[in-house]
């Protein structure tokens, strides 16, 4: 979670407008490099130009703080998760929600996949899990030689898990990595997909995992 301090704006209607501190949970740049999206604890996703850092749109519709954001490959759309376990879809130019996004974007190619909720990751959730048990996922940048991507996962049980992506079957099989002594807060692939980096919560550790 990132903290950005800035002067409050008297004209804004956000719930956090009384404070000059806004918690930024996720920031993602568009694949074309022209925009970036910022998900905050005020339930909004703000979209900015990279050329002048001017805000061009605000995505309003989530019921809770934003947890994860991903861009479509063509930079035209965003999808996002929130603390209320919603998956919503947005037009990146206007910030307008596509309420039929589940159907409209069912074949969409996403530049990254870090949302813990969505059709391609439905199989990562264990039986009787609640929405807080999985903290982060990250899809590899390229397919393996066998023709599938890998999804890394960090959970509340100190595990780093690897799944085939997409993971559609309920209770999909995974490989678990042990090492953290606390919940795993985030996981990320290196740009060449040869390593995975994970961060722990109370153990204050950064782990580096080699894929073999």
N, C-alpha and C positions, 0 to 999 in steps of 0.2 A: 504494500500500500504506500503510495506517495503522498507527501504533504506539500501543497503549493500555497504560499501566502501571498495575498494580494488585497488591495483596498476593497471594501464592500461597495456594492452598487445599489444605490437607494431605489432604483427603478425595478430591480429584479424581484420576482415573486417566489424565489426558491425558499425551501424550509430552512436552509442554512444561511440566509441572507443577513441575519443578525451578526454572524461571525465572519471574520476575514480569513478563516482557515477552512479550506475545502480538501477533503480526502479524495485523492485520485487513485482509483483501484486498478485501472488498466489503460494503457496507451498503445495504439497500433497505427502504423503508417500504411497508407494505401499502396498497393503494388505499383501503381504508376508514379508514386513519389510526389503527387500533387496535393494530397490531403493527409491529415491524421485525425484519429478519433480518440476522445478522452472519456472514459467511463468513471463516474463519480458517485460519492455516497449521497448525493442529492437526488438520485434516481434517474438522472439524465445522461445522455451521451452527446457530447458537444463535438462538432466537426469543424476543423480549422484548415485554412490554406497553409501550405508549407512555405510559400513565397513571401508572405507578409505576416503570417501567424494570426490573420484575421478570422474570426469565427464566422462561418457561413451557414450553419444550421444547428439546430438542437433537436435531438430525438426525445420526445416526451411520450410516456406510456407505461413504463415499468412501475411496479408497485413497491419496489424496494431498491436498495443500492445496487449499482452495477458491479458484476463480478468478472465477466469475460466478454471480449469483443473479437470478432473476426471479419475480415474484408473478403468480398468476392474477388476472383482472379481479375475481372475486368474493372474493378474499383467502383462499380456502380451501386453496390449494396453492402450493407452491414447486417450481421446478426449478433445478438447479445443475450447473455444470461444475467439474472439478478438474484438477490437474496430471497426473493419470493418464489424461486425456481421456475421462472418464466423464460421462454425462448421467443424473442421478438425479432422482426425483420424490418429494415429501414432502407429508404432511398437515400443515398449518401449525398446527393445534391440539395435535396429539400429538407431532409430529416423527417419526412412523412413516413408513418408506419404503414407497412403492407400487411393488412389484417388477414390476407390469404397467403401469407408467406410460406406456410408449411407446404402448401400445394404449389405455389408459384416458383419456389426455389428448391423443389425436391430433387432436381437434377443439376442444381447450381454447383459450380466448382469453386471451392473456397481456397484462398491463398494460404491460409493457416487454419488449423482447427485447435482451438484452445477452450471452446465451450464444453462444459461438463454435461450439458443436456443437449440432445439432438438425435436425429435418426441414426447417424453412423456410430454413435457411442452408447446406444441404449443397452448393449450387452455388458457394459463395464460395471454396472451397479449390482452388488451382491444382494441376495435375498435379505429382506427385512432391513435394508439400509435406509437411513434417512438422508435428507438432502445435504447434510453437512459432512458426510463421511468421505466424500471425494472432494479434494481441494483444488486440484489442477490437473490438466491434461495437455499434451503437446504431440502433434502428429509430425512424423519425420518429413523432411523436405522432398525426398524422392522415394520411389518404390524400391524394394529390395530386388535382388536377382530373381526371386521367385514370383515377383509381380504384385506384391502387396506392400502397403506402407505399414509402419509401426507406430503405435500409440503409446506414449509414456504417461504414467499416472502417478500422482502423489496423493496419499490418503491419510486419514486420521489415525491409522494403526501402525505408523512408522515405516510403511512399505513404499517402495517404488516398484510399480508393476509395468510390464510390457504386454500389450495386446496386438493382435493383428487388427489392422484398420481396413475397412470398417468392422466394428464389433457389434453385430446385429443380434446374435443369439443370446437369449437370457442366460446369464451365468457363463459368459464366454471364458475360455481358458486363458490363463496368463502366466507369466514368469515373474516371480517376486524377488526383489533385491532387499536384503536386510543390511542395516547399518545405522540408520537414524534411531535415536532414543526418544524421539518426540514426533509429533505429527509432521508430515511433509507439507510444506506450504506452497512449493512451486517446483515444476520440472520443465526443462528446456533442452532440446536437441542442439548440438553444435551445428554450424552451417553445413558441414560435410556429413552429418548424421553418424559420425563415428563415436561420438561421446554424448552422454546425457549429464546435465548438471541439475542437482536437486538442492533445495534449501530446507533446513529443518526449523521448527518453531522454537520450543524451549531449549533445544540442544544447541542452538546458535551455530549450526554447522552448514558448510557448503560441501556437498559430495560431488565427485566426478566419477562417472561410470563409463567403462569402455564396452562397446558392443562387439561381441566376438561371434 
